[in-house]
Amino acid sequence: MVPSVLALLVLACASTAQLPPSSDWQRTIIFIHKETSPSQYVFLRGGLDHSRRPDCVHNATVDPCSIPIWHIWTTRYGKYNAWRQGDNFLDWYGPEWGQGMVESINFPPQGTPMMWTTDASGWCDPNDMACYYQGRLTMNDPDYFNAERAGFGYTPRNKWGEHYWMLDVLMDCSRTWEGWFNVKAYLTPEREWEPDIWQRDSCTSCRYMPPPSSRNHMARCGVTNVFQWGKPFPCEIFPNHPDPALPDNY
């Protein structure tokens, strides 16, 4: 299979350039609906279930159950930018060695950071002074308050409402289980795992076969996945929409 231009760019620019040439980098998006307060943050953990790979180890760099990822977006939000640094794997173990820290928060990153999103176009943080100048800012830059730029807020990919936490990354699909992988959310600062579920049947989908049963959410690599905190259903799996486009400097 000929590598895509996107995959070649990743291998040329990313810190994961040592990955094998057989890697299958595809844009993968995950939404998890969890209503939160401004002081709470949702991280994602996951990879392959240890019951399927007996050789899993508690070191994401060498763990065959961890899945390499590459964060697409650099935002204005300092916390997200810090947590994305050094976060090179979707894994089960919390902070990676060398993953960024936020000095004002007294806990390390608890996995892969997600962005808080809403489907309300024009939304901005009422506690941000920039909201008072919203018209002027959006006149010069229509995407100024989009989650992909601000680190939280509106994204055209969200079709469902507020509190849909989003992960938008490139993922090495060659490290999944026939295209499937497990995910579970983690809430901070409470240090609270998402409860176990029992996802026995397929999510709403137009083309994908039902995933194997699991106590975690079963996501599909290379597409958009939508889940509810602590619930097996409703869930959706569908091809990525073409917007928003990748950043120009990617």
KOLLUMPA-572135 format. One record per residue (C-alpha): residue number from 1; z, x, y negated. Coordinates in steps of 0.1 Angstrom, whole numbers, plus 5000, padded with zeros to 4 digits. Layout:
BEGIN
@pos NUM&c3 Z&c1 X&c2 Y
...
***
This chain:
BEGIN
@pos 1&c3 5000&c1 5000&c2 5000
@pos 2&c3 4991&c1 5014&c2 4966
@pos 3&c3 5021&c1 5016&c2 4943
@pos 4&c3 5020&c1 4993&c2 4912
@pos 5&c3 5018&c1 5008&c2 4877
@pos 6&c3 5053&c1 4995&c2 4871
@pos 7&c3 5066&c1 5013&c2 4901
@pos 8&c3 5050&c1 5045&c2 4890
@pos 9&c3 5065&c1 5042&c2 4856
@pos 10&c3 5099&c1 5037&c2 4871
@pos 11&c3 5096&c1 5068&c2 4893
@pos 12&c3 5083&c1 5088&c2 4863
@pos 13&c3 5110&c1 5077&c2 4838
@pos 14&c3 5141&c1 5067&c2 4858
@pos 15&c3 5170&c1 5087&c2 4870
@pos 16&c3 5161&c1 5074&c2 4905
@pos 17&c3 5129&c1 5095&c2 4907
@pos 18&c3 5142&c1 5111&c2 4939
@pos 19&c3 5137&c1 5078&c2 4958
@pos 20&c3 5111&c1 5080&c2 4986
@pos 21&c3 5075&c1 5072&c2 4977
@pos 22&c3 5076&c1 5042&c2 5001
@pos 23&c3 5099&c1 5024&c2 4976
@pos 24&c3 5088&c1 4989&c2 4967
@pos 25&c3 5100&c1 4983&c2 4931
@pos 26&c3 5097&c1 4946&c2 4921
@pos 27&c3 5112&c1 4927&c2 4892
@pos 28&c3 5141&c1 4906&c2 4905
@pos 29&c3 5161&c1 4881&c2 4885
@pos 30&c3 5194&c1 4864&c2 4894
@pos 31&c3 5212&c1 4837&c2 4876
@pos 32&c3 5247&c1 4826&c2 4885
@pos 33&c3 5262&c1 4796&c2 4867
@pos 34&c3 5299&c1 4803&c2 4858
@pos 35&c3 5315&c1 4788&c2 4827
@pos 36&c3 5335&c1 4815&c2 4809
@pos 37&c3 5353&c1 4823&c2 4777
@pos 38&c3 5342&c1 4850&c2 4752
@pos 39&c3 5367&c1 4874&c2 4767
@pos 40&c3 5355&c1 4871&c2 4802
@pos 41&c3 5326&c1 4890&c2 4819
@pos 42&c3 5307&c1 4884&c2 4851
@pos 43&c3 5295&c1 4913&c2 4872
@pos 44&c3 5274&c1 4911&c2 4903
@pos 45&c3 5280&c1 4928&c2 4937
@pos 46&c3 5259&c1 4927&c2 4967
@pos 47&c3 5234&c1 4944&c2 4990
@pos 48&c3 5231&c1 4941&c2 5027
@pos 49&c3 5260&c1 4924&c2 5046
@pos 50&c3 5280&c1 4949&c2 5066
@pos 51&c3 5278&c1 4927&c2 5096
@pos 52&c3 5240&c1 4935&c2 5097
@pos 53&c3 5244&c1 4972&c2 5092
@pos 54&c3 5272&c1 4989&c2 5111
@pos 55&c3 5265&c1 5022&c2 5094
@pos 56&c3 5275&c1 5010&c2 5059
@pos 57&c3 5298&c1 5034&c2 5039
@pos 58&c3 5318&c1 5030&c2 5007
@pos 59&c3 5296&c1 5053&c2 4986
@pos 60&c3 5268&c1 5035&c2 4969
@pos 61&c3 5247&c1 5066&c2 4965
@pos 62&c3 5243&c1 5072&c2 5003
@pos 63&c3 5252&c1 5037&c2 5015
@pos 64&c3 5222&c1 5021&c2 5035
@pos 65&c3 5237&c1 4987&c2 5025
@pos 66&c3 5233&c1 4994&c2 4988
@pos 67&c3 5200&c1 4985&c2 4970
@pos 68&c3 5186&c1 5008&c2 4943
@pos 69&c3 5181&c1 4990&c2 4909
@pos 70&c3 5168&c1 4999&c2 4875
@pos 71&c3 5180&c1 4981&c2 4844
@pos 72&c3 5151&c1 4970&c2 4823
@pos 73&c3 5167&c1 4960&c2 4790
@pos 74&c3 5185&c1 4981&c2 4764
@pos 75&c3 5203&c1 4957&c2 4741
@pos 76&c3 5223&c1 4957&c2 4708
@pos 77&c3 5254&c1 4947&c2 4728
@pos 78&c3 5275&c1 4978&c2 4733
@pos 79&c3 5294&c1 4966&c2 4763
@pos 80&c3 5263&c1 4958&c2 4783
@pos 81&c3 5246&c1 4990&c2 4773
@pos 82&c3 5277&c1 5011&c2 4784
@pos 83&c3 5280&c1 4993&c2 4818
@pos 84&c3 5243&c1 4996&c2 4826
@pos 85&c3 5244&c1 5034&c2 4822
@pos 86&c3 5248&c1 5050&c2 4856
@pos 87&c3 5246&c1 5017&c2 4874
@pos 88&c3 5218&c1 5026&c2 4899
@pos 89&c3 5227&c1 5004&c2 4929
@pos 90&c3 5235&c1 4968&c2 4937
@pos 91&c3 5265&c1 4974&c2 4960
@pos 92&c3 5299&c1 4960&c2 4971
@pos 93&c3 5322&c1 4986&c2 4957
@pos 94&c3 5327&c1 4981&c2 4919
@pos 95&c3 5322&c1 5010&c2 4895
@pos 96&c3 5298&c1 5037&c2 4905
@pos 97&c3 5305&c1 5074&c2 4900
@pos 98&c3 5294&c1 5081&c2 4864
@pos 99&c3 5289&c1 5044&c2 4854
@pos 100&c3 5296&c1 5038&c2 4817
@pos 101&c3 5329&c1 5027&c2 4803
@pos 102&c3 5340&c1 5006&c2 4773
@pos 103&c3 5369&c1 5022&c2 4755
@pos 104&c3 5382&c1 4989&c2 4740
@pos 105&c3 5385&c1 4973&c2 4775
@pos 106&c3 5412&c1 4985&c2 4799
@pos 107&c3 5392&c1 4981&c2 4831
@pos 108&c3 5362&c1 4999&c2 4845
@pos 109&c3 5329&c1 4980&c2 4852
@pos 110&c3 5334&c1 4959&c2 4883
@pos 111&c3 5298&c1 4961&c2 4896
@pos 112&c3 5264&c1 4955&c2 4880
@pos 113&c3 5267&c1 4938&c2 4846
@pos 114&c3 5251&c1 4905&c2 4839
@pos 115&c3 5241&c1 4888&c2 4806
@pos 116&c3 5255&c1 4855&c2 4794
@pos 117&c3 5226&c1 4832&c2 4786
@pos 118&c3 5217&c1 4797&c2 4774
@pos 119&c3 5186&c1 4776&c2 4773
@pos 120&c3 5191&c1 4767&c2 4736
@pos 121&c3 5164&c1 4784&c2 4716
@pos 122&c3 5178&c1 4796&c2 4683
@pos 123&c3 5213&c1 4801&c2 4696
@pos 124&c3 5234&c1 4828&c2 4680
@pos 125&c3 5270&c1 4839&c2 4683
@pos 126&c3 5289&c1 4820&c2 4656
@pos 127&c3 5314&c1 4849&c2 4654
@pos 128&c3 5286&c1 4873&c2 4645
@pos 129&c3 5279&c1 4877&c2 4608
@pos 130&c3 5242&c1 4880&c2 4617
@pos 131&c3 5243&c1 4842&c2 4624
@pos 132&c3 5246&c1 4836&c2 4586
@pos 133&c3 5213&c1 4854&c2 4581
@pos 134&c3 5196&c1 4839&c2 4612
@pos 135&c3 5166&c1 4825&c2 4593
@pos 136&c3 5159&c1 4858&c2 4575
@pos 137&c3 5163&c1 4879&c2 4607
@pos 138&c3 5142&c1 4856&c2 4629
@pos 139&c3 5115&c1 4855&c2 4603
@pos 140&c3 5109&c1 4892&c2 4607
@pos 141&c3 5118&c1 4894&c2 4644
@pos 142&c3 5116&c1 4861&c2 4664
@pos 143&c3 5133&c1 4876&c2 4694
@pos 144&c3 5163&c1 4890&c2 4675
@pos 145&c3 5188&c1 4867&c2 4691
@pos 146&c3 5172&c1 4866&c2 4726
@pos 147&c3 5195&c1 4878&c2 4754
@pos 148&c3 5171&c1 4906&c2 4763
@pos 149&c3 5175&c1 4920&c2 4728
@pos 150&c3 5211&c1 4910&c2 4719
@pos 151&c3 5227&c1 4914&c2 4753
@pos 152&c3 5236&c1 4877&c2 4755
@pos 153&c3 5222&c1 4844&c2 4742
@pos 154&c3 5189&c1 4826&c2 4746
@pos 155&c3 5163&c1 4835&c2 4772
@pos 156&c3 5132&c1 4815&c2 4780
@pos 157&c3 5139&c1 4822&c2 4816
@pos 158&c3 5170&c1 4799&c2 4815
@pos 159&c3 5159&c1 4763&c2 4821
@pos 160&c3 5194&c1 4748&c2 4829
@pos 161&c3 5220&c1 4752&c2 4801
@pos 162&c3 5248&c1 4775&c2 4789
@pos 163&c3 5268&c1 4799&c2 4810
@pos 164&c3 5240&c1 4810&c2 4833
@pos 165&c3 5248&c1 4847&c2 4837
@pos 166&c3 5216&c1 4867&c2 4843
@pos 167&c3 5206&c1 4900&c2 4860
@pos 168&c3 5171&c1 4911&c2 4852
@pos 169&c3 5162&c1 4944&c2 4869
@pos 170&c3 5137&c1 4963&c2 4890
@pos 171&c3 5148&c1 4964&c2 4926
@pos 172&c3 5137&c1 4985&c2 4956
@pos 173&c3 5127&c1 4957&c2 4979
@pos 174&c3 5121&c1 4981&c2 5008
@pos 175&c3 5159&c1 4984&c2 5011
@pos 176&c3 5164&c1 4947&c2 5017
@pos 177&c3 5166&c1 4928&c2 5050
@pos 178&c3 5130&c1 4914&c2 5053
@pos 179&c3 5131&c1 4907&c2 5015
@pos 180&c3 5165&c1 4891&c2 5015
@pos 181&c3 5199&c1 4904&c2 5003
@pos 182&c3 5234&c1 4892&c2 4996
@pos 183&c3 5250&c1 4887&c2 4962
@pos 184&c3 5285&c1 4876&c2 4951
@pos 185&c3 5298&c1 4874&c2 4915
@pos 186&c3 5330&c1 4890&c2 4902
@pos 187&c3 5349&c1 4878&c2 4872
@pos 188&c3 5368&c1 4901&c2 4848
@pos 189&c3 5394&c1 4907&c2 4835
@pos 190&c3 5409&c1 4884&c2 4862
@pos 191&c3 5394&c1 4906&c2 4889
@pos 192&c3 5384&c1 4875&c2 4907
@pos 193&c3 5358&c1 4874&c2 4935
@pos 194&c3 5336&c1 4844&c2 4937
@pos 195&c3 5348&c1 4823&c2 4966
@pos 196&c3 5330&c1 4824&c2 4999
@pos 197&c3 5303&c1 4798&c2 5005
@pos 198&c3 5282&c1 4789&c2 5035
@pos 199&c3 5245&c1 4790&c2 5026
@pos 200&c3 5230&c1 4776&c2 5058
@pos 201&c3 5198&c1 4761&c2 5045
@pos 202&c3 5170&c1 4771&c2 5022
@pos 203&c3 5172&c1 4768&c2 4984
@pos 204&c3 5147&c1 4747&c2 4964
@pos 205&c3 5116&c1 4768&c2 4968
@pos 206&c3 5079&c1 4764&c2 4970
@pos 207&c3 5070&c1 4792&c2 4994
@pos 208&c3 5100&c1 4810&c2 5009
@pos 209&c3 5114&c1 4805&c2 5044
@pos 210&c3 5151&c1 4796&c2 5047
@pos 211&c3 5173&c1 4827&c2 5045
@pos 212&c3 5197&c1 4837&c2 5073
@pos 213&c3 5231&c1 4819&c2 5070
@pos 214&c3 5257&c1 4837&c2 5050
@pos 215&c3 5291&c1 4834&c2 5033
@pos 216&c3 5274&c1 4849&c2 5002
@pos 217&c3 5244&c1 4838&c2 4982
@pos 218&c3 5212&c1 4849&c2 4998
@pos 219&c3 5187&c1 4861&c2 4972
@pos 220&c3 5150&c1 4870&c2 4975
@pos 221&c3 5138&c1 4903&c2 4962
@pos 222&c3 5109&c1 4902&c2 4936
@pos 223&c3 5115&c1 4867&c2 4924
@pos 224&c3 5139&c1 4845&c2 4904
@pos 225&c3 5171&c1 4832&c2 4921
@pos 226&c3 5194&c1 4806&c2 4906
@pos 227&c3 5229&c1 4800&c2 4921
@pos 228&c3 5262&c1 4782&c2 4912
@pos 229&c3 5296&c1 4800&c2 4913
@pos 230&c3 5314&c1 4792&c2 4945
@pos 231&c3 5288&c1 4766&c2 4957
@pos 232&c3 5260&c1 4769&c2 4982
@pos 233&c3 5239&c1 4743&c2 4964
@pos 234&c3 5221&c1 4735&c2 4942
@pos 235&c3 5202&c1 4768&c2 4943
@pos 236&c3 5166&c1 4777&c2 4935
@pos 237&c3 5142&c1 4805&c2 4944
@pos 238&c3 5108&c1 4807&c2 4927
@pos 239&c3 5082&c1 4832&c2 4914
@pos 240&c3 5090&c1 4850&c2 4881
@pos 241&c3 5077&c1 4835&c2 4849
@pos 242&c3 5055&c1 4860&c2 4829
@pos 243&c3 5078&c1 4859&c2 4799
@pos 244&c3 5096&c1 4876&c2 4783
@pos 245&c3 5074&c1 4907&c2 4787
@pos 246&c3 5087&c1 4941&c2 4795
@pos 247&c3 5098&c1 4960&c2 4764
@pos 248&c3 5071&c1 4982&c2 4747
@pos 249&c3 5090&c1 5014&c2 4752
@pos 250&c3 5096&c1 5009&c2 4790
***
